[in-house]
Amino acid sequence: MSASRILPLIDLTSLNEDDTPERVAALCEQAVTPAGAVAAVCVYPRFIAQVAEALGEGPVRVATVANFPSGTTDARRARREAEHALADGADEVDVVLPYLAYAAGERDAALEVVRECRAATDGATLKVILETGRLERADVIRRAATESLELGADFVKTSTGKLKPGATPAAARAMLEAIRDHGRGGFKASGGIRTVADAEAYLALADEVIGPGWVAPETFRLGASALLGAVLEAL
């Protein structure tokens, strides 16, 4: 049962510097399975048009990244990247919060990236990557999540997957508590989620913190590449 619950929550992801059109085409072919479809396919911006064409009008959404993975404070550049992504056919943009600036106390400069990208993505889904392994403390993570949600983020996400640690239960709890107390928003766990057991841990945490009826593709995602294979094997 848990594997079938996990499948529609997956953002099937390939964000490797050596990605090719052939690899991305193969990823798109995996997105709709005999057991159901994943939530989204997430790729670098240069592949958005290819993915949009491959997925067509089906149930799988097109996702990409902005300000990725470095998380600079160049808000205008991040906004341009988000605007170009939507023009190319993206439905969702995962933008990196300038986590080093935020952790150093430069919160206004960091949050300006969120503000600009929200303004650029009206009508699309905006996920803000907190890079929780660098924010470290639960109170800082919770505040970053809350402030991102207050600026209109649809989701807050744990990690770029490029740094360790990625997703952790402690960071996830802080983020889920922020979502619960804010009263709106979604959660995405990303970074090191490879097995059904990994995914189950975050589902259980969401059920505990927000309630067993809350998890759905509209509110909860799992960013991963290997997870789909593990889920299909379990099914």
LUMMI-272082 format. One line per field, with one value per residue (C-alpha): residue number from 1; residue in three letters; x, y, z. Coordinates in steps of 0.25 Angstrom, whole numbers, plus 2048, in hexadecimal, padded with zeros to 3 digits. Each point is the difference from the previous one (the first is absolute). Example, Ala and Ser with C-alpha at 12.3 -4.5 7.8 and 13.67 -1.06 7.14 Angstrom:
<sites>
seq 1|2
type ALA|SER
xx 831|806
yy 7EE|80E
zz 81F|7FE
</sites>
This chain:
<sites>
seq 1|2|3|4|5|6|7|8|9|10|11|12|13|14|15|16|17|18|19|20|21|22|23|24|25|26|27|28|29|30|31|32|33|34|35|36|37|38|39|40|41|42|43|44|45|46|47|48|49|50|51|52|53|54|55|56|57|58|59|60|61|62|63|64|65|66|67|68|69|70|71|72|73|74|75|76|77|78|79|80|81|82|83|84|85|86|87|88|89|90|91|92|93|94|95|96|97|98|99|100|101|102|103|104|105|106|107|108|109|110|111|112|113|114|115|116|117|118|119|120|121|122|123|124|125|126|127|128|129|130|131|132|133|134|135|136|137|138|139|140|141|142|143|144|145|146|147|148|149|150|151|152|153|154|155|156|157|158|159|160|161|162|163|164|165|166|167|168|169|170|171|172|173|174|175|176|177|178|179|180|181|182|183|184|185|186|187|188|189|190|191|192|193|194|195|196|197|198|199|200|201|202|203|204|205|206|207|208|209|210|211|212|213|214|215|216|217|218|219|220|221|222|223|224|225|226|227|228|229|230|231|232|233|234|235
type MET|SER|ALA|SER|ARG|ILE|LEU|PRO|LEU|ILE|ASP|LEU|THR|SER|LEU|ASN|GLU|ASP|ASP|THR|PRO|GLU|ARG|VAL|ALA|ALA|LEU|CYS|GLU|GLN|ALA|VAL|THR|PRO|ALA|GLY|ALA|VAL|ALA|ALA|VAL|CYS|VAL|TYR|PRO|ARG|PHE|ILE|ALA|GLN|VAL|ALA|GLU|ALA|LEU|GLY|GLU|GLY|PRO|VAL|ARG|VAL|ALA|THR|VAL|ALA|ASN|PHE|PRO|SER|GLY|THR|THR|ASP|ALA|ARG|ARG|ALA|ARG|ARG|GLU|ALA|GLU|HIS|ALA|LEU|ALA|ASP|GLY|ALA|ASP|GLU|VAL|ASP|VAL|VAL|LEU|PRO|TYR|LEU|ALA|TYR|ALA|ALA|GLY|GLU|ARG|ASP|ALA|ALA|LEU|GLU|VAL|VAL|ARG|GLU|CYS|ARG|ALA|ALA|THR|ASP|GLY|ALA|THR|LEU|LYS|VAL|ILE|LEU|GLU|THR|GLY|ARG|LEU|GLU|ARG|ALA|ASP|VAL|ILE|ARG|ARG|ALA|ALA|THR|GLU|SER|LEU|GLU|LEU|GLY|ALA|ASP|PHE|VAL|LYS|THR|SER|THR|GLY|LYS|LEU|LYS|PRO|GLY|ALA|THR|PRO|ALA|ALA|ALA|ARG|ALA|MET|LEU|GLU|ALA|ILE|ARG|ASP|HIS|GLY|ARG|GLY|GLY|PHE|LYS|ALA|SER|GLY|GLY|ILE|ARG|THR|VAL|ALA|ASP|ALA|GLU|ALA|TYR|LEU|ALA|LEU|ALA|ASP|GLU|VAL|ILE|GLY|PRO|GLY|TRP|VAL|ALA|PRO|GLU|THR|PHE|ARG|LEU|GLY|ALA|SER|ALA|LEU|LEU|GLY|ALA|VAL|LEU|GLU|ALA|LEU
xx 800|80B|807|7F3|7FF|80E|7FF|7F7|809|80D|807|808|80D|80D|809|80D|80A|802|7F1|7FD|7F4|800|800|7F5|7F8|802|7FB|7F4|7FC|801|7F7|7F3|800|7F6|7FE|7FD|807|80B|7FC|80B|80D|80A|80C|80A|7FA|806|7F7|7F3|7FB|804|7F9|7F3|7FF|802|7F6|7F6|7F2|802|7FF|80F|805|80D|809|80D|80A|804|80C|805|808|809|7F4|806|7F9|7FE|7F1|7FF|807|7F8|7F4|804|803|7F2|7FA|807|7FC|7F2|801|807|7F4|803|7F5|808|80D|809|808|80C|7FF|80E|802|80E|7FB|7F4|809|809|7F4|7FE|7F2|7FA|80A|7FD|7F1|800|803|7F3|7F8|805|7FE|7F2|7FD|805|7F9|7F1|7F8|80B|805|80C|808|80B|80C|806|80C|7FD|80E|806|7F6|802|7F8|7F1|7FC|807|7FA|7F2|802|805|7F4|7F6|806|800|7F1|7FC|806|7F7|809|7F7|80A|80C|80B|80B|80C|806|806|80D|805|800|7F8|7F4|7F2|800|7F4|804|800|7F3|7F9|804|7FB|7F3|7FD|802|7F6|7F6|801|800|7F3|804|80B|807|80C|80B|80A|80D|80E|803|7F2|802|7F8|7F1|805|806|7F3|7F7|808|7FC|7F2|7FE|806|7F6|7F5|804|803|7F4|7F7|7FD|7F7|80A|80A|7FD|807|7FB|807|80B|80B|80C|80C|807|806|802|7F4|7F6|807|800|7F1|7FD|807|7F8|7F3
yy 800|80A|7FE|803|80C|805|7FF|80C|809|7FE|80B|7F8|807|801|80C|7FB|809|7F5|7FE|7FE|801|7F0|7FF|80A|7F9|7F3|807|805|7F2|7FB|80B|7F8|7F2|7F4|803|80F|80D|808|80F|807|7FE|80A|804|80B|80C|7FC|7F4|806|801|7F1|7FC|808|7FA|7F2|801|807|802|7F5|800|801|80F|806|805|807|808|80E|807|7F2|7FA|80B|809|80E|80D|804|802|806|7F4|7F6|807|800|7F1|7FD|809|7F8|7F3|803|805|7F3|7F8|7FD|7FF|800|807|7FC|80C|800|809|807|7F7|805|80F|7FC|7F8|80C|809|806|7FC|80C|7FD|7F1|802|80A|7F4|7F9|80D|802|7F2|800|80C|7FA|7F2|805|7F4|7F6|7F8|806|7F7|806|7F8|803|7F8|7FC|7F9|80E|807|7F5|805|7FC|80E|806|7F6|802|80F|7FF|7F7|809|80D|7F9|7FB|80F|805|7F6|7F3|7F4|7F7|800|7F5|7FB|7FF|802|7F2|805|802|7F7|7FE|800|7FD|7FD|7FD|80B|80A|7FB|801|80F|802|7F8|808|80D|7FC|7FB|80D|808|7F9|7FF|7FA|7F3|7F8|7FA|7F6|7FF|7FC|7F1|7FA|7F3|7F5|7FD|801|80D|806|7F9|808|80D|7FC|7FB|80D|808|7F8|802|80F|805|7F4|7F3|807|80B|7F9|801|804|80E|801|7F6|7FC|7F7|804|7F4|7F8|7F2|800|7FC|7F3|7FC|804|7F8|7F4|800|801
zz 800|803|7F3|7F9|809|7FC|7F1|7FD|809|7F9|7F8|7F7|800|7F7|803|7FC|7F9|7F5|7FD|7F2|7F7|800|80F|801|7F6|808|80D|7F9|7FB|80F|805|7FD|805|7FF|80F|7FE|7FD|808|804|7F8|7F8|805|7F6|7FE|7F8|7F3|7FF|804|7F1|7FE|80C|7FD|7F2|805|80C|7F7|807|809|810|802|803|7FA|80B|800|809|801|808|800|807|805|806|7FD|804|7F2|800|7F3|7F9|808|7FB|7F2|801|806|7F5|7F5|806|7FF|7F2|7FC|806|80F|809|80D|804|80C|804|809|80C|802|80C|803|800|808|80B|801|803|7F3|800|7F8|7F4|800|801|7F4|7F7|805|7FE|7F2|7FC|806|7F8|7F3|802|802|7FD|801|80C|807|809|809|803|80D|800|80E|802|800|808|80B|80C|800|804|7F4|7F7|805|7FF|7F2|7FC|807|7F9|7F2|802|804|7F3|7F9|7FE|7FD|805|809|7FC|808|7F7|7F2|801|7FD|80E|80C|809|7F7|806|80F|809|809|7F5|7FA|80E|801|7F2|802|80D|7F8|7F6|80A|808|7F4|7FB|7F2|7F7|7FC|804|7F7|805|7F7|802|803|7FE|7F9|807|803|80F|7FE|7FA|80B|80B|7FA|7FD|80F|804|7F8|805|80F|7FF|7F6|800|7F8|7F6|7FC|7F7|7F1|7F3|802|80E|801|7F6|800|7F7|7FC|7F4|806|808|7F5|7FD|80E|801|7F3|805|80D|7F8
</sites>
